[in-house]
Amino acid sequence: RNRPAVTAATMSSLSVASDGAAETPATPAPTVAGADVVVVETESDLPQQNGLDKKGYHYAHSDIYYKDGRICEPPKKLDAADAVAAAEAEAATADAQASESKWNTNDYHWEERDCTAWATDRLRELVVGSEVWRDKKVEGDELTVTGAELDGYASSCVRKGKTINTFEFTAKVTFEGRRGGGALSATATYTDLVRDGTEDVGSEVQVPAGVVESKASAVADSTSSTDKDGNIVQTEVPVSSERAMRCSEMLLKLVTKKGEPAVREKLLVLVRELLAK
């Protein structure tokens, strides 16, 4: 900091007595020599700021820093009541700030949050258990989504209150079903689900159609009958391979025409939620 200048007038104001002792002259009032220069005649005329003597440097750990409490209150130990009040005030501040992290007020500092696990759980919540088709007359003849996986990453980054959400993953959704004497296990794979933060604001992410792979198998029919004692007996009836193939092909058409597009719509919901997270 600039210290007010002590001019030659200060030195010339001292005179030497005949016996060699320095005489103390009368103290003249400080005069203003310019907008930023204060001319003083003695050390006592140096200005004071915030109650502190400006003769030297002052640090936060020095007692003089807290002189008269005019810069800040000296540190003190909190009693139980003060501790509760401080905790309540801190909680109120945390609730008011727009940030998921307590330390990162208003998301000012760079922070990256991993959203991969959340995205995987959310995808399963959206699609697993979804019914694609069900035969109302034959119990067990149905086609449903039984599994979903994400391979890749999703993250949400913040800096100076702005959010940048990025992700790059491949989604795999499994369908399983049976109809008549045929059974089907199919997987729809969705690739190129990418957002790297360089896209235009408001641009829509496209979810490409999934590639479906399937495996068909035959399932024996069963019939119920009653024996001479009145007990119900289940009997398996073999199914021809031609019939099993025909039924499996019907299930595959349901996957490609109905199941895969429905999952694609759910993936679009997931992507929009990721971008808004």
Residue pairs with C-beta under 8 A, 6 or more apart in sequence:
1 54
2 36
3 46
3 54
4 37
4 38
4 39
4 40
4 46
4 47
5 33
5 37
5 38
5 39
6 40
7 33
7 39
9 39
9 41
10 40
10 41
10 42
13 25
13 28
13 41
14 22
14 23
14 25
15 22
15 23
15 25
16 22
16 23
17 23
27 41
27 42
27 44
27 45
28 41
30 38
30 39
30 40
30 41
30 45
31 39
32 38
32 39
33 39
38 47
40 46
43 55
46 54
46 55
47 54
48 54
50 70
50 71
51 67
51 68
51 70
51 71
52 58
52 64
52 65
52 67
52 70
52 71
53 64
58 64
58 65
59 65
65 71
65 72
66 72
66 73
66 74
78 86
94 102
97 105
97 106
98 106
98 107
98 161
99 105
99 106
99 107
99 158
100 113
101 107
101 111
104 111
104 158
106 161
107 158
107 159
107 160
107 161
107 162
107 163
108 159
108 160
108 161
109 159
110 157
110 158
110 159
111 157
111 158
111 159
112 155
112 156
112 157
113 155
113 156
113 157
113 158
114 153
114 154
114 155
115 154
115 155
115 156
115 165
115 167
115 274
115 277
116 150
116 152
116 153
116 154
116 155
116 169
118 154
118 277
119 150
119 154
119 167
119 169
119 270
119 274
120 148
120 149
120 150
122 270
122 273
123 148
123 150
123 171
123 266
123 267
123 270
124 147
124 148
126 266
126 269
126 270
127 145
127 148
127 173
127 263
127 266
128 145
128 146
128 147
128 148
129 144
129 145
130 144
130 145
130 262
130 263
130 266
131 142
131 143
131 144
132 143
132 144
132 145
132 175
132 177
132 254
132 255
132 258
132 259
132 262
133 142
133 143
133 177
133 251
133 254
133 258
134 141
134 142
134 143
135 141
135 142
135 179
140 178
141 177
141 178
141 179
141 180
142 177
142 178
143 175
143 176
143 177
143 179
143 184
143 251
143 254
143 255
143 259
144 175
144 176
144 177
145 173
145 174
145 175
145 259
145 263
146 174
146 175
146 176
147 173
147 174
148 171
148 172
148 173
148 174
149 171
149 172
150 169
150 170
150 171
151 169
151 170
151 171
151 172
152 167
152 168
152 169
152 170
152 193
153 167
153 168
153 169
154 165
154 166
154 167
154 169
154 274
155 165
155 166
155 167
156 163
156 164
156 165
156 274
156 277
157 163
157 164
157 165
157 166
157 197
158 164
163 277
164 197
165 195
165 197
165 274
165 275
165 276
165 277
166 195
166 196
166 197
167 193
167 194
167 195
167 271
167 274
168 193
168 194
168 195
168 196
169 193
170 189
170 190
170 191
170 193
171 189
171 190
171 193
171 210
171 267
172 187
172 188
172 189
172 190
173 187
173 188
173 190
173 210
173 263
174 185
174 186
174 187
175 184
175 185
175 186
175 187
175 188
175 255
175 259
176 183
176 184
176 185
176 186
177 183
177 184
177 251
177 254
178 184
178 219
178 247
178 251
179 247
179 248
179 250
179 251
180 221
180 239
180 243
180 244
180 246
180 247
181 218
181 219
181 220
181 221
181 239
181 240
181 243
181 244
181 247
182 216
182 217
182 218
182 219
182 239
182 243
182 244
182 245
182 246
182 247
182 248
182 249
182 250
182 251
183 216
183 217
183 218
183 219
183 244
183 248
183 251
184 214
184 215
184 216
184 217
184 248
184 251
184 252
184 255
185 214
185 215
185 217
186 212
186 213
186 214
186 215
186 251
186 252
186 255
186 259
187 212
187 213
187 214
188 210
188 211
188 212
188 255
188 259
188 260
188 263
189 210
189 211
189 212
189 213
190 207
190 208
190 209
190 210
190 263
190 264
190 267
191 208
191 211
192 208
193 205
193 207
193 267
193 271
195 205
195 271
195 274
195 275
205 268
205 271
205 272
205 275
207 264
207 267
207 268
207 271
209 260
209 261
209 264
210 260
210 263
210 264
212 252
212 255
212 256
212 260
214 248
214 252
214 255
216 244
216 245
216 248
216 249
216 251
216 252
217 244
217 248
218 239
218 241
218 244
219 239
219 244
220 236
220 237
220 238
220 239
221 236
221 237
221 239
222 234
222 235
222 236
222 237
223 234
223 235
223 237
224 232
224 233
224 234
224 235
225 232
225 233
225 235
226 232
226 233
227 233
